[in-house]
Amino acid sequence: MLWLNDKKKGKPEIVYPISSAVLLPLPNSDMPKEVRLDYEETAQIAKFSPRGAAALLRLAIQKLVKYLGEDEKNLNQAIGTLVKKGLPPEI
């Protein structure tokens, strides 16, 4: 391991090997594989590219919404339709 003193944070930080993963909650065991892969990739890139991670999460949500039976072009409307059908809003 290689440590470097981070003057901004005032403490040493591991710089090698690169720790790229961000700790996200584990995916639900019911999550479809293609959605889970995007979710896990998000954790790997979030530290280096928050915008890229946000795009991947949106893609994962789009895939999940489609898996749940909604195929509307507008993601917000598709989620709204799922909520009207009984999906809990906090999900």
N, CA, C and O of each residue as an XYZ file, in Angstrom:
364
protein
N       0.836     -1.179      0.000
C       0.000      0.000      0.000
C       0.875      1.234      0.000
O       1.953      1.263      0.595
N       0.388      2.241     -0.677
C       1.085      3.518     -0.732
C       0.175      4.576     -0.124
O      -0.967      4.751     -0.549
N       0.697      5.279      0.876
C      -0.062      6.309      1.575
C       0.473      7.680      1.191
O       1.662      7.839      0.915
N      -0.409      8.663      1.177
C      -0.018     10.041      0.902
C      -0.755     10.928      1.888
O      -1.947     10.738      2.131
N      -0.047     11.901      2.460
C      -0.692     12.804      3.395
C      -1.543     13.806      2.623
O      -1.023     14.575      1.814
N      -2.836     13.796      2.869
C      -3.763     14.713      2.212
C      -3.851     15.981      3.055
O      -4.425     15.965      4.144
N      -3.283     17.077      2.555
C      -3.239     18.322      3.322
C      -4.629     18.918      3.518
O      -4.892     19.540      4.547
N      -5.514     18.738      2.553
C      -6.870     19.284      2.682
C      -7.651     18.573      3.786
O      -8.354     19.210      4.571
N      -7.521     17.267      3.836
C      -8.250     16.486      4.837
C      -7.478     16.383      6.146
O      -8.051     16.065      7.188
N      -6.183     16.649      6.089
C      -5.361     16.595      7.286
C      -5.063     15.199      7.795
O      -4.755     15.008      8.971
N      -5.157     14.229      6.906
C      -4.861     12.857      7.314
C      -4.333     12.082      6.118
O      -4.589     12.447      4.971
N      -3.591     11.006      6.389
C      -3.070     10.195      5.282
C      -4.194      9.420      4.593
O      -5.225      9.102      5.186
N      -3.948      9.135      3.328
C      -4.937      8.440      2.515
C      -4.231      7.408      1.640
O      -3.140      7.666      1.131
N      -4.844      6.253      1.465
C      -4.276      5.230      0.589
C      -4.442      5.686     -0.855
O      -5.551      5.989     -1.293
N      -3.329      5.734     -1.595
C      -3.401      6.117     -3.004
C      -3.140      4.935     -3.933
O      -3.415      5.010     -5.131
N      -2.609      3.845     -3.382
C      -2.432      2.625     -4.172
C      -2.535      1.422     -3.257
O      -1.873      1.427     -2.219
N      -3.283      0.424     -3.547
C      -4.094      0.302     -4.751
C      -5.289      1.251     -4.702
O      -5.764      1.618     -3.627
N      -5.754      1.631     -5.854
C      -6.862      2.571     -5.947
C      -8.129      1.895     -5.451
O      -8.501      0.815     -5.909
N      -8.773      2.547     -4.518
C     -10.062      2.064     -4.023
C     -11.137      2.833     -4.767
O     -11.422      3.990     -4.457
N     -11.724      2.178     -5.744
C     -12.673      2.888     -6.593
C     -14.120      2.700     -6.183
O     -14.981      3.489     -6.572
N     -14.397      1.685     -5.418
C     -15.794      1.388     -5.108
C     -16.345      2.331     -4.045
O     -15.674      2.657     -3.066
N     -17.562      2.751     -4.263
C     -18.311      3.522     -3.285
C     -19.243      2.531     -2.604
O     -19.830      1.672     -3.262
N     -19.378      2.649     -1.305
C     -20.241      1.713     -0.594
C     -21.702      2.068     -0.828
O     -22.197      3.084     -0.339
N     -22.369      1.229     -1.572
C     -23.805      1.357     -1.805
C     -24.484      0.189     -1.112
O     -23.856     -0.843     -0.874
N     -25.760      0.341     -0.787
C     -26.460     -0.823     -0.238
C     -26.385     -1.987     -1.217
O     -26.383     -1.782     -2.431
N     -26.325     -3.196     -0.700
C     -26.290     -4.369     -1.568
C     -27.566     -4.428     -2.394
O     -28.638     -4.067     -1.907
N     -27.458     -4.879     -3.637
C     -28.664     -4.978     -4.453
C     -29.620     -6.021     -3.875
O     -29.199     -7.022     -3.296
N     -30.898     -5.765     -4.045
C     -31.917     -6.707     -3.604
C     -31.750     -8.015     -4.355
O     -31.421     -8.016     -5.541
N     -31.973     -9.113     -3.678
C     -31.798    -10.422     -4.321
C     -32.777    -10.641     -5.473
O     -32.532    -11.483     -6.337
N     -33.875     -9.900     -5.498
C     -34.857    -10.006     -6.580
C     -34.509     -9.133     -7.787
O     -35.185     -9.199     -8.814
N     -33.464     -8.320     -7.670
C     -33.110     -7.408     -8.761
C     -32.686     -8.210     -9.994
O     -31.849     -9.107     -9.893
N     -33.259     -7.892    -11.151
C     -32.861     -8.592    -12.378
C     -31.364     -8.419    -12.641
O     -30.786     -7.379    -12.327
N     -30.748     -9.444    -13.216
C     -29.298     -9.456    -13.424
C     -28.811     -8.241    -14.205
O     -27.812     -7.631    -13.824
N     -29.499     -7.872    -15.303
C     -29.041     -6.749    -16.127
C     -29.115     -5.425    -15.365
O     -28.322     -4.520    -15.628
N     -30.039     -5.300    -14.441
C     -30.135     -4.103    -13.603
C     -29.032     -4.137    -12.547
O     -28.383     -3.123    -12.288
N     -28.823     -5.299    -11.942
C     -27.795     -5.455    -10.906
C     -26.399     -5.137    -11.437
O     -25.594     -4.520    -10.740
N     -26.113     -5.553    -12.659
C     -24.794     -5.279    -13.243
C     -24.552     -3.779    -13.383
O     -23.457     -3.297    -13.096
N     -25.574     -3.038    -13.826
C     -25.440     -1.577    -13.927
C     -25.273     -0.957    -12.543
O     -24.471     -0.041    -12.361
N     -26.025     -1.456    -11.577
C     -25.950     -0.955    -10.206
C     -24.545     -1.168     -9.633
O     -23.973     -0.266     -9.022
N     -24.007     -2.352     -9.834
C     -22.665     -2.650     -9.320
C     -21.591     -1.832    -10.037
O     -20.618     -1.411     -9.411
N     -21.754     -1.606    -11.330
C     -20.796     -0.775    -12.063
C     -20.835      0.659    -11.548
O     -19.808      1.336    -11.501
N     -22.012      1.114    -11.166
C     -22.158      2.453    -10.601
C     -21.264      2.619     -9.382
O     -20.600      3.645     -9.231
N     -21.243      1.617     -8.513
C     -20.404      1.683     -7.313
C     -18.930      1.789     -7.678
O     -18.160      2.441     -6.973
N     -18.535      1.154     -8.772
C     -17.129      1.163     -9.188
C     -16.683      2.519     -9.733
O     -15.522      2.896     -9.574
N     -17.597      3.259    -10.378
C     -17.179      4.512    -11.019
C     -17.594      5.772    -10.274
O     -17.136      6.861    -10.618
N     -18.447      5.652     -9.268
C     -19.014      6.833     -8.612
C     -17.949      7.779     -8.061
O     -18.112      8.997     -8.129
N     -16.876      7.240     -7.523
C     -15.822      8.072     -6.935
C     -15.122      8.918     -8.000
O     -14.714     10.047     -7.730
N     -14.986      8.374     -9.202
C     -14.248      9.060    -10.260
C     -15.147      9.852    -11.200
O     -14.710     10.835    -11.798
N     -16.395      9.429    -11.332
C     -17.307     10.095    -12.254
C     -18.729     10.080    -11.696
O     -19.531      9.222    -12.064
N     -19.042     11.024    -10.812
C     -20.392     11.070    -10.253
C     -21.468     11.226    -11.328
O     -22.548     10.646    -11.217
N     -21.175     12.002    -12.356
C     -22.162     12.181    -13.430
C     -22.348     10.885    -14.209
O     -23.468     10.544    -14.589
N     -21.265     10.168    -14.446
C     -21.362      8.879    -15.116
C     -22.149      7.887    -14.273
O     -22.937      7.101    -14.797
N     -21.930      7.929    -12.963
C     -22.662      7.044    -12.059
C     -24.153      7.376    -12.071
O     -24.997      6.481    -12.057
N     -24.465      8.667    -12.096
C     -25.877      9.069    -12.155
C     -26.531      8.570    -13.438
O     -27.677      8.122    -13.425
N     -25.797      8.648    -14.545
C     -26.333      8.165    -15.822
C     -26.570      6.653    -15.773
O     -27.580      6.163    -16.280
N     -25.643      5.923    -15.166
C     -25.818      4.471    -15.037
C     -26.996      4.122    -14.131
O     -27.736      3.179    -14.409
N     -27.170      4.881    -13.050
C     -28.310      4.620    -12.176
C     -29.623      4.878    -12.902
O     -30.589      4.133    -12.736
N     -29.656      5.938    -13.708
C     -30.867      6.215    -14.487
C     -31.141      5.063    -15.451
O     -32.282      4.623    -15.590
N     -30.102      4.579    -16.112
C     -30.258      3.447    -17.024
C     -30.780      2.219    -16.275
O     -31.657      1.512    -16.770
N     -30.241      1.973    -15.088
C     -30.700      0.836    -14.285
C     -32.175      0.991    -13.920
O     -32.934      0.023    -13.960
N     -32.575      2.205    -13.567
C     -33.982      2.451    -13.229
C     -34.866      2.241    -14.452
O     -35.944      1.657    -14.346
N     -34.413      2.717    -15.615
C     -35.184      2.511    -16.843
C     -35.363      1.017    -17.126
O     -36.454      0.575    -17.486
N     -34.297      0.252    -16.962
C     -34.381     -1.197    -17.185
C     -35.326     -1.850    -16.171
O     -36.099     -2.743    -16.520
N     -35.257     -1.400    -14.921
C     -36.111     -1.965    -13.886
C     -37.579     -1.645    -14.155
O     -38.446     -2.505    -13.998
N     -37.852     -0.413    -14.559
C     -39.222     -0.003    -14.874
C     -39.769     -0.847    -16.024
O     -40.917     -1.290    -15.990
N     -38.943     -1.062    -17.030
C     -39.368     -1.892    -18.163
C     -39.614     -3.330    -17.698
O     -40.591     -3.957    -18.105
N     -38.735     -3.844    -16.853
C     -38.887     -5.192    -16.304
C     -40.209     -5.323    -15.536
O     -40.845     -6.376    -15.550
N     -40.607     -4.234    -14.867
C     -41.848     -4.235    -14.089
C     -43.089     -4.014    -14.952
O     -44.208     -3.980    -14.439
N     -42.888     -3.864    -16.269
C     -44.028     -3.818    -17.177
C     -44.384     -2.471    -17.755
O     -45.376     -2.365    -18.476
N     -43.617     -1.440    -17.470
C     -43.893     -0.112    -18.029
C     -42.878      0.205    -19.110
O     -41.671      0.085    -18.901
N     -43.376      0.609    -20.261
C     -42.485      0.874    -21.395
C     -42.674      2.284    -21.949
O     -42.419      2.532    -23.128
N     -43.125      3.206    -21.093
C     -43.310      4.585    -21.540
C     -41.952      5.229    -21.805
O     -40.951      4.868    -21.187
N     -41.933      6.182    -22.725
C     -40.686      6.895    -23.042
C     -40.254      7.790    -21.881
O     -39.061      7.910    -21.601
N     -41.216      8.416    -21.206
C     -40.922      9.333    -20.118
C     -40.780      8.542    -18.816
O     -41.746      7.949    -18.336
N     -39.587      8.537    -18.255
C     -39.307      7.747    -17.054
C     -40.179      8.181    -15.882
O     -40.690      7.336    -15.147
N     -40.353      9.470    -15.701
C     -41.167      9.975    -14.599
C     -42.606      9.476    -14.712
O     -43.203      9.057    -13.720
N     -43.156      9.521    -15.918
C     -44.524      9.035    -16.129
C     -44.610      7.527    -15.896
O     -45.584      7.037    -15.325
N     -43.594      6.802    -16.337
C     -43.582      5.347    -16.144
C     -43.571      5.002    -14.659
O     -44.281      4.095    -14.224
N     -42.772      5.720    -13.886
C     -42.729      5.490    -12.438
C     -44.078      5.847    -11.819
O     -44.586      5.124    -10.963
N     -44.655      6.971    -12.259
C     -45.976      7.372    -11.768
C     -47.030      6.312    -12.038
O     -47.876      6.041    -11.187
N     -46.980      5.717    -13.214
C     -47.926      4.655    -13.564
C     -47.741      3.447    -12.657
O     -48.719      2.845    -12.213
N     -46.496      3.094    -12.382
C     -46.237      1.964    -11.478
C     -46.761      2.248    -10.071
O     -47.290      1.354     -9.410
N     -46.614      3.490     -9.617
C     -47.125      3.863     -8.293
C     -48.648      3.758     -8.280
O     -49.231      3.267     -7.314
N     -49.290      4.220     -9.350
C     -50.754      4.112     -9.438
C     -51.207      2.656     -9.421
O     -52.307      2.345     -8.962
N     -50.355      1.768     -9.922
C     -50.686      0.341     -9.938
C     -50.377     -0.342     -8.607
O     -50.655     -1.529     -8.439
N     -49.801      0.408     -7.658
C     -49.563     -0.159     -6.334
C     -48.124     -0.208     -5.865
O     -47.867     -0.636     -4.740
N     -47.169      0.218     -6.694
C     -45.773      0.253     -6.246
C     -45.642      1.305     -5.148
O     -46.056      2.446     -5.350
N     -45.078      0.955     -3.993
C     -44.927      1.953     -2.923
C     -44.092      3.146     -3.399
O     -43.020      2.951     -3.973
N     -44.562      4.378     -3.170
C     -43.854      5.579     -3.647
C     -42.423      5.702     -3.136
O     -41.571      6.252     -3.834
N     -42.137      5.199     -1.920
C     -40.783      5.350     -1.372
C     -39.765      4.467     -2.071
O     -38.563      4.659     -1.891
N     -40.210      3.520     -2.852
C     -39.271      2.684     -3.596
C     -38.722      3.510     -4.720
O     -37.902      3.025     -5.499
